[in-house]
């Protein structure tokens, strides 16, 4: 997907997988919310972490990767849904 410049979306803790796969090769900007320990581990893999709320997204336009924290810190399903909807809309826009 990444090699072919297709957009990639990752929710909740899945951005950690993105960090593990792409961290050393393209240093993606991603989010899992605000947990400093988890963010630090992703940065150690080469990713760049940006703090975001459950209903927000982080867009790495260069690498075509969109992430949202979802359940990593959501207080309600409404917050989770808002983040997912924003992510899906951005992925569709990039496709």
N, C-alpha and C positions, 0 to 999 in steps of 0.2 A: 504494500500500500504506500509506504513512505517513498520508496524508490520511484514509484510511478506517479508521485505527487498527488495521491488521493487524500482527501481529508480524513483524519483520525480523531475519534471522540473517545474520551475516557472519563468515567464517573466514579465517585466515591474513592476507594483505595486503588482503583485500576491505574491512575496516573503513576503509581509506583512501578508498575510493569513497564509503562512507557519510559520511565527513567532508566530502568534496568536494560531495556532493549536499545534505546537511542541515546542515553546519557553521554557516553564517551564519544559518539560519532557526530552528534549535532547539537548537544546541549539544549534540549527543548525547555521552553518556559511552560511550567505546569503548576497545578495547585491540588492540594488535598485539604485545603482549608487553612487552619492556623496552628496545627500541632507542630511545635518546634522540633521535637524529637524525630518525627517521621519526615518532616521537611529536610532536616539535616541529613538523614540517611539518603534521601533522594538526591540531595546536592552532592553527597559523597560519591554517588554514581555518575555525576556529571550533569544532572539537570539543574535548571534554575527555578527555584520555587517562588511563587508569588502568593501571598495571603489573599484569600477571597472568602466571602460569605457563602452560605449554602445555596443561596438563590442567584449567585453570580457565576460568570464563566471567565476563564483565562484563555485568550486566543494567542497562539504562537503562529502568526501569519507566515513567517518564513518557512517553518517546518510543517505548516498546515495541520496543527494539532490543537484541539479544543478540549479543555478539561473543566470539571465542576466538582466541588466537594461533596455534594449530596448529603448522605447520611453521616459523613465524617463529623458534621457539627450541626445538622439541621435540628430545629426544635419542633418542626411540624412537617407533615406531608406536603403542605402548601409550599413551603420553602424548597423542598426536594423537587417538586413538580416544576416550580419556576426555573430552577437551574437546569433541569433536564430539557424543558421547552426552549430555553435560550440556546443551549448546546445544540439541540436538533436543528433549530432554525439556522444557526451559524454554519453547521455542517452542510445543510441543504444549499445555503448561499454559496459556499465554497465549491460544491460539487459541480 
